[in-house]
Amino acid sequence: MDEVSTTSGGVRGRVTSRDGTPIAYERYGDGPPLVLVSGALGTAAGERALGGFLAGRFSVVAYDRRGRGGSGDTGPYAVEREIEDLAAVVGEAGPGAALHGMGTGGVLALAAVAAGLSTGPVSLYEPPYAAEVAERGRQVSALLGQGRPAAALDLFLADSTVPAELRPGVAELAHTLAYDVAVLGDGSVPERLLAQVHARVLVVDGGASPVSARQAARALTEALPRARHRTLTGQTQEVAPHLLAPVLAEFLADEREPAEAA
């Protein structure tokens, strides 16, 4: 796949998913491959800060999930197509690529690994397994189905810490909220599915996040065969990249089993 250099020192490129959808990505840094999977309303551009802190130790690949940024949006949508998108990106990143997923991006990463995608270790930040999150998602999907993307976006961001001045910039991505709703499902921790995840997993949450988010992180850790849990003091859903990056780098470089970790 042809890649084009950027002014930031990285490269941009596209890879073709199984159904023919072009998936855009950015690559920067040097070292073992690491793929960043964005959460709801996220894009490759939104991962640059975290990627920048990791680029000194990893070859970081961040991509636009389908329907976002430079990627296509072949219909009809299915979670299986997103798993195929991620598989194509991992194939482009390199053998044994590690994964890091933010929010529903973490849910997608776990679904892909459970479906048989071969990767290295997997890290996650606050996958939103919670009944109330899923219920709000259903309401968001209903508004989208009524042709009311602005109202759907307002509802989704009702309790968000995203500054008001930044919200217009994600309006064009509102239709993809339905995709994240589908990825999350009913909001419960899918224990039978997660039993198929045999990669090492790190589940991270923020110490200042809602109790429900922290409970979900612990429940997820317990459901995974090879997982450990870490809380970042004072952090919320909008985690500071410079605090998250060293935690991820330490985990990805550590070959010990989770039960043996300090």
C-alpha positions in Angstrom: 0.0 0.0 0.0 1.4 3.4 -1.0 2.1 5.8 1.9 2.5 9.6 1.8 4.8 11.4 4.2 3.4 14.0 6.5 4.9 17.2 8.0 4.8 15.6 11.4 7.3 12.9 10.3 4.8 10.1 10.0 3.0 8.7 6.9 -0.6 8.4 5.8 -1.9 5.5 3.8 -4.9 3.3 3.1 -5.6 -0.4 3.3 -8.5 -2.2 1.7 -10.9 -4.1 4.0 -12.4 -7.4 3.0 -15.6 -5.9 1.6 -13.6 -3.4 -0.5 -13.9 -0.4 1.9 -10.8 1.8 2.0 -9.5 2.3 5.6 -7.2 5.3 6.1 -4.5 5.2 8.7 -1.5 7.2 10.0 1.8 5.6 11.0 4.6 7.1 13.0 7.5 6.0 15.2 9.7 3.0 15.1 9.7 -0.3 16.9 7.2 -3.1 17.6 3.8 -2.4 15.9 1.0 -1.0 18.0 -2.5 -0.2 16.6 -4.7 2.4 18.3 -8.5 1.8 18.1 -10.6 4.9 18.6 -13.8 5.0 20.6 -17.0 6.8 19.7 -16.5 9.9 17.6 -12.7 9.2 17.6 -10.4 9.4 14.5 -6.8 8.8 13.8 -6.1 12.5 14.2 -7.5 12.3 17.7 -5.0 9.6 18.6 -1.9 11.7 17.7 -1.2 13.0 21.2 -1.1 9.5 22.7 0.7 8.1 19.6 3.3 10.8 19.9 4.2 9.8 23.4 4.5 6.1 22.3 6.3 6.7 19.0 9.7 6.6 20.6 9.3 2.9 21.4 6.7 1.6 19.0 5.6 1.8 15.3 2.2 3.3 16.0 -0.7 2.9 13.6 -3.9 4.9 14.2 -6.8 4.5 11.8 -10.1 6.1 10.9 -12.8 3.5 11.7 -15.3 3.2 8.8 -17.5 6.2 8.2 -14.9 8.6 9.7 -12.2 10.8 8.3 -10.5 9.4 5.2 -12.1 5.9 5.4 -15.1 4.7 3.4 -18.5 3.6 4.7 -19.7 0.7 2.6 -23.2 -0.4 3.8 -25.0 -2.1 5.3 -23.1 -1.8 8.6 -22.2 -4.8 10.6 -19.8 -5.3 13.5 -18.2 -8.1 11.6 -17.2 -5.5 8.9 -15.4 -3.4 11.6 -13.6 -6.5 12.8 -12.4 -7.1 9.2 -11.3 -3.4 9.0 -9.2 -3.9 12.1 -7.8 -7.1 10.7 -6.7 -5.3 7.6 -5.0 -2.6 9.6 -3.2 -5.1 11.8 -2.0 -6.9 8.7 -0.6 -3.5 7.5 0.9 -2.7 10.9 2.9 -5.9 11.0 2.9 -9.4 12.6 2.1 -9.6 16.3 0.8 -6.0 16.5 -0.4 -5.0 19.9 -3.7 -3.2 20.3 -4.9 -0.3 22.4 -8.6 0.5 22.4 -10.3 3.6 23.9 -13.9 3.2 25.1 -15.9 1.3 22.5 -12.7 0.9 20.6 -11.6 -1.5 23.4 -14.8 -3.4 23.0 -14.2 -3.7 19.3 -10.6 -4.9 19.9 -11.8 -7.6 22.3 -14.4 -8.8 19.8 -11.8 -9.0 17.1 -9.4 -11.0 19.2 -12.3 -13.3 20.4 -13.2 -13.8 16.7 -9.7 -15.1 16.0 -7.6 -12.1 15.1 -4.0 -12.8 15.9 -2.4 -9.9 17.8 0.1 -9.2 20.6 -1.0 -7.9 24.0 -4.1 -5.8 24.2 -4.7 -2.7 26.4 -8.0 -1.0 27.0 -9.1 2.3 28.6 -12.6 2.3 30.1 -14.6 0.0 27.8 -18.1 1.2 28.6 -19.8 -2.0 29.7 -22.8 -0.7 31.5 -26.6 -1.1 31.1 -27.1 2.7 31.4 -24.6 3.3 28.6 -26.3 0.8 26.4 -29.8 2.3 27.1 -28.6 5.7 26.1 -27.1 4.2 23.0 -30.5 2.8 22.1 -32.0 6.3 22.5 -29.2 7.7 20.3 -29.8 5.1 17.6 -33.6 5.9 17.7 -32.8 9.6 17.1 -30.5 8.8 14.2 -33.2 6.6 12.8 -35.5 9.5 12.9 -33.1 11.6 10.9 -32.1 13.7 13.9 -28.3 13.5 14.1 -27.8 16.8 16.0 -30.2 15.6 18.7 -28.5 12.2 18.8 -25.1 13.9 19.3 -26.4 16.2 22.0 -27.8 13.2 23.9 -24.6 11.2 23.6 -22.5 14.2 24.8 -24.9 15.2 27.6 -22.6 14.1 30.4 -19.4 14.4 28.4 -16.4 16.5 29.4 -15.7 17.4 25.7 -15.6 21.2 25.6 -18.6 22.8 23.9 -16.3 24.6 21.4 -15.0 21.3 20.1 -18.4 19.7 19.6 -19.2 21.1 16.1 -16.0 19.4 14.9 -17.5 15.9 15.6 -21.0 16.7 14.2 -20.2 15.0 10.8 -19.4 11.8 12.7 -22.8 11.6 14.5 -24.1 8.9 12.2 -21.3 6.6 13.4 -22.6 6.6 16.9 -25.0 3.8 15.7 -21.9 1.7 14.9 -20.6 2.1 18.5 -24.0 1.2 19.8 -23.9 -2.0 17.8 -20.4 -2.8 19.0 -21.4 -2.4 22.6 -24.5 -4.6 22.4 -26.6 -4.8 25.5 -23.8 -3.3 27.7 -23.2 -6.5 29.7 -19.8 -8.0 30.0 -19.8 -10.9 27.5 -18.1 -13.5 29.7 -18.5 -16.4 27.2 -17.0 -14.3 24.4 -14.2 -13.0 26.5 -13.2 -16.6 27.5 -11.9 -16.8 23.9 -9.5 -13.9 24.4 -6.1 -15.5 25.3 -3.9 -12.5 24.7 -2.5 -10.6 27.7 -4.8 -7.7 28.5 -4.5 -4.6 30.6 -7.7 -2.8 31.6 -7.2 0.8 32.8 -9.7 3.2 34.3 -9.5 6.6 35.8 -9.7 7.2 39.6 -12.0 10.2 39.1 -14.3 8.4 36.7 -17.9 7.4 37.6 -18.3 4.4 39.9 -20.0 2.5 37.1 -17.0 2.9 34.8 -14.7 1.6 37.5 -17.0 -1.3 38.3 -17.1 -2.2 34.6 -13.3 -2.2 34.4 -13.0 -4.6 37.3 -15.8 -6.9 36.1 -14.1 -7.0 32.7 -10.7 -7.9 34.2 -12.2 -10.7 36.1 -13.9 -12.1 33.0 -10.7 -12.2 30.9 -8.3 -15.2 31.2 -5.1 -13.2 31.3 -5.9 -9.7 32.5 -4.7 -7.2 35.0 -6.2 -3.9 36.2 -4.8 -0.5 36.7 -6.3 2.7 38.0 -4.8 6.1 37.1 -5.4 8.5 40.0 -7.3 11.6 39.2 -8.1 10.7 35.6 -11.5 10.6 34.0 -12.9 9.4 30.6 -10.8 12.1 29.0 -7.5 10.6 30.1 -4.3 12.6 29.8 -2.2 11.0 27.1 1.1 11.7 28.8 0.0 9.8 31.9 -1.5 6.9 30.0 1.4 6.3 27.5 4.0 5.1 30.0 1.5 2.7 31.6 0.8 1.2 28.2 4.5 1.1 27.3 5.4 -0.7 30.5 2.6 -3.3 30.1 3.4 -4.0 26.4 7.1 -4.5 27.2 6.4 -6.8 30.2 6.2 -10.5 29.3 5.2 -11.7 32.7 1.8 -13.3 33.2 -0.8 -10.9 34.8 -0.9 -12.9 38.1 2.8 -12.5 38.5 2.8 -8.7 38.0 3.5 -6.5 41.0 
